[in-house]
Amino acid sequence: MTEASTPFRGGREGYASYRIPAVVATGVGTLLAFCEGRVDSAHDHGNIDIVLKRSGDGGRTWGPLQAVAKNGDNLAGNPAPVVLDTGRVLLVHVRSAAGASEDAILRGKVKAADGRRVWVQHSDDDGLTWSGPREITGQVRKANWRWYATTPGHALQLTTGRVVVPGNHTVPPTGTDNGTEAKYNSGHCLLSDDRGASWYLGYLDENTNGYINVNETTATELPDGRVYFNTRNDSPSPGNRADAYSKDGGKTLVKPFRPQAGLTTPVVQGSVLQLRDPDLLLYSGPADPAFRALMTVRASADGGTTWRTAHPLDGLPAAYSDLVRVDQDTVGLLYETGDFGAYETITFRRIPVTALT
């Protein structure tokens, strides 16, 4: 049986709901668990802060809640944290006006100043205190894009030093479409070669074919140096997951995203993590094909070509998740779950590596 703790529970500590988990381990082993603290409701827009809890014992217990990114009464969300080789923790995220709903943004009814904009801040003391936010929208977003989101989940620093933050956006509709159609979903990544001082866009995956249209994306670096991207696909076919590879650190894709039929899942975000010892690629996400339930860790021994079920957690409702290497013997999973609905808590599970191999 895996050990479990519950750092975030809806209706407590000043927030009606907690969603969109992301977790990283610092160089000294502290776990930083981020999510959106939604003040008034579980809605995806409104008064939303990025909140954090720290754990010094591998996720068994958690310290007090910190609001690390606030945007007044507006939205700060989609936390994409990454721990750099310098020890600094970067937190890339988006901000928008409280009233800017996803539907209104997709339809082009929100002015640019109120829409989804991109910011970064950092901590140099293991997540205890944080810098003020700095906007990078002009470096990583095209003016005609409508929706915009960072990953959600953790970002990564490659062995080359480059920082990679997966992202997604939508392009303007054509003809009589209104922009809410899934075929306008598109993918990109944010890149930094100077540890977050400056940023630029990497690959773009844009098409309107209604086949594979990139949505929320997660990434990891494989042992051979390729970057593996795995994405949610909302288009009607051919399945709900797709993946792609980059040989140049995220600047371009070897091929556009293609279906990944080896991962049975509903339409939902997922997380990937490459273990180096043992050499194993992990994916977390619900395993029910139609409902957000049955959180399961799956594993690939061939860099994401084929997958097997490695560790089902339970049969409860479950949705978004993020994976982290806690220590040599343990993988951590921070995920949305509950007894009667997927968004009651954000729970942390300690999973022995031996349970995955």
N, C-alpha and C positions, 0 to 999 in steps of 0.2 A: 504494500500500500504506500503510495506517495504521500509525503508531508504536504499539508496545505495551510495557508494563512490567507487572511482577507484584508488587504490594505485599504480598500475602498468599498464602502457600502452606501447605496443610494439613500438619501434622506438624512444623512448624518454629516456632521462637521461643516454645515453651512451650504451644502449643495443638494439639490433635489435628485441629481443623477450623475453618475460617473461613466464616461465612455472613452473609447479610443486609447487603449493601453500601449505603452512603449517602455522598454526596460533595457538598461545597460549596466555593465559592471565596470567600475573604475579600476585604475591600476593597483589600488591597495585593497581591492575586493569588496568595496561598498557597492551595494545594489541601489540603483536609482530607478524608481518606478514612477512613470509619468502617466497622466491621462487628462482628459478634459473634465473639469468640474463645472457642471451645468447648473446654474444658480436656481432657475425657476422651473425647469421642466427637462424632459429627456430630448427635446427637439434639437435638431442639428444647427439651429441658429438661435440667437438671443444673447443673453448675458453669460458668457462662457470664459473661464480662466483655464490656463494650464497649471495643474497642481502636481506636487511631487511628494513622495515619501521615500526616506532613506532606510536601508537595512544594513547593519554591520555584522549580521550573523547568517548570511546566506539566504535571507528571505523568510526566516522563521518568525521574526518579529520586525515591527516597523516603527519608525520615529514619528514625530508630529507632522501633520499636513502643512505644506508650504505652497502658497500661490506664487509661482515663479514667473509667470507671464500673464499680465493683466492688461486689458484694453479698455479701461473704464467700465462702462456698462455694456460694452460691445463684445465682440468675439475675439479670443486668441485661442487657436486650436491646432489640431493635427500635429502634435509634437513629434519631431524627428531628431532624437538625441544621438550623439556619437562621441565616444571617448577618443581623444587624439593621443598620439605617441608622446606628446609633451605632458600629458596628464590633464590638459584642459578639456572640459566638456562643452561641446557646442550644442545648442538647441535651436534648430531651424523649425519654423512654424509659420502658419498663416494667420492673418487678421482680416476682419471685415466688420461692417456695420451690423448691429444686432438684428435689424430688420431685413437684412439681405439673405433671404431664403435661397436654397439651392434652386428651386423652381424658378424664382425670379431672375437669378443670375443666368441660368441656362436659357431663358427666354430673352435675355438681353435687356431686361427692364431695370437693371441696377447700374448707376453711373460708376465709372472706373474708381473714383475715390472711395466708394463704399463697398466695392467688390473685394475679391480675394487677393490680398497682397502678401508679400513674403518678407519675413523678418528673421534675424538671427541674434542670439545673445549667448553668453558663455559664463562658465564658472571655473575658477582656478583653485577652489578649495573643496573639491570633492562634493560639490552640489550644495554646500551650506549657504553660500550667497551667490548672487547672479548680477551680471552687468545689466545696464539698460539695453533695450532692444535697438537694433540698427536695421533699417530697411534695405533690402537688396532686390526689390521687385524689378527695377529697371535692368538688372543684369540677367535675370532668369525667367522673365515672362514676356511673351509677345503681346503687343497691344491689342490684337483682335481676339485673343483667347477669352472665353467667357468663364467657365468654371476653372478652378485651380486648386490643387491639393498636394501637400507633401505626403509621402508614402501611404498610409500611416504606419508607425512602428519605428524601430531604430534605423538609423543610417549607418554608414560604414566608412572606415578609412582603409584603403588598400595598402598592401605592402610597399608600394611605390611612394606612399605618403598622400596620394590623392584622396580627397573626401568625395563620396558619392551619396547623393540623396535622391532616391527614386521619387517621381512625381507623376501627376496626371492632370489633364486639362481637357476642355472641349473646344472644338473649332466652330465657327459660325455656321448655321444651317444654310441650305440652298433650297430653291423652289418654294413650295408651300410648307415646308417643315418649320417647326417653331424652336428647335434647338434642344428639346428635352429627349429626343430620340437617342437610343443607346449608340447608334452608329457614329455619332459625333464624338464619342469618348476617344481620347488619344493619350499617348504616353510620352514621357521625356524623363531626363534626370538632370539634377543640378550638380555641377562639378566645381571643386576648388583645389588648386594646386599649391596654395600658400596657407593651408590650415585655417581656412575660413575668412581670410582677409578680403579676398575678391572671389567672384563666382562667375560662371558662365554655363550655358546650356550644353548638354551632351546630346545623346541620340534623340531623334524625334521619330515616333511611330504614329503616323496619322493616315487614316484612310476612312472612307465612309461606305465600306462594302457590307456592313451588317453581319460580318462573319467573326472576325476577331477584332474587337475594339477595346483598347487598353483602358483599364480603370485603376483602382488602387493596386500599387505595385510594391513588392519587397525584393531585396537583393542581398547577395552575399558573394564573397570571393572564393573561387574554387582553388584547390591546391596547385593547379597548373597556371594560375594567374588570370584565368578568364573570370569575368563577372557574370553571375547567373541571376537573371531577372525572372520573377514569377508574378503573374498578374491575375486579377479578377476580370472576368469577361461577362458583361451584362447582355451581350447580343444573343439572339434566340438560339444560335447554334455556333459551334458544335461541342458544347460543354461549357463549364463555368470557370476553367483555369486554362491559362496559356503561359508559355515561357519563351525566353530568348537568351542569347549569349552575346557578350562583347569581348573581343580580344584586345581592345585598345583602351581599357579602363573606363568604359561607358561613353566614349565619344560617338561610337557607331555600333550598330548591331550586325552580327554576322548574317542573320536573316531576320525579317520581321517576326513578331510574336506569332507562334504557331500553337495549335491546340495541344494541351497536355491531358490526354484521356486517362492517364494513370492516377489522377487525383480526383476521386469522386467527392463532390462538395456542393453545397448550395451556392447561390450568388452571395459572396461574402469576402471580406479581406482575409489574408493569410500571412504567415511569416515563414521565412527561411533562415537557416543558420548552418554554416559549414563547420563541422568539428574537424580538427587537425589530428587529434589522437584520441580515439580512432578516426580514420578518414571516412567520414559519414556526413552526408547532406541531409538535413532535417527540414520538414515542413509541418507546420501546425495549422489546424483549421477544423471546423465541423465536418463530420464524415457522412451525415445524412444527405442524400442527394437533393432533397427538396426543402428541408427545414434547417434553421440554425440550431443544431443540436448535435450531440455526440462528438465532443471535442476529442481529437485524435492527433497524435504525433506520428507522421510517416517518415520513412527513411529511404534514401537512395545511395547505392554504392557505386553508381556510374555517372555522377555529376548531373543528375536530374533527368536522365533518359527514361529510367524505369523507377517505380516506387513500390514499396510494400508497407503495410500497416505495421508500425513498430510498437505503439503504446496507446490504446484507447484509455481515456481518463474515466469517463462515466457516460451514462446515457442522457444526462440532463441538457436543458437548453444551453446553448453556448454560441458565441458570435466571434468578435474580433480577438486577436491574440498577438503575442510577441514572445520570441524565444531569446534566451541568453545563456551563455556558458557561465555557470556559477563558480565552479572549480573543476579540478581534474576528474572528479567522480560524479559531478552533478550538472544537469541541465535544468534551467528554470523556465517556467511558462507562466506568463502574466496574461490572463484572459477574462473575457466577459462571460458571466454565467449566473445561474440562480436556480432555485428549486422549481419555480413556476414560470420564469421568463428569463431570457438571456441577458437582461440588462439590470438585474438586481444588485450584483456585486462585480467588482474586479478582483479576482482571486489569483493567488500565486501558488504554483505547484513546484516542488522540488522532485525531479525525476532522476533516479540513478542512471548513469550512462550505461550500466550493464543491462538495464531494462530496455534499452533501445538497440542493443547489438545482438 
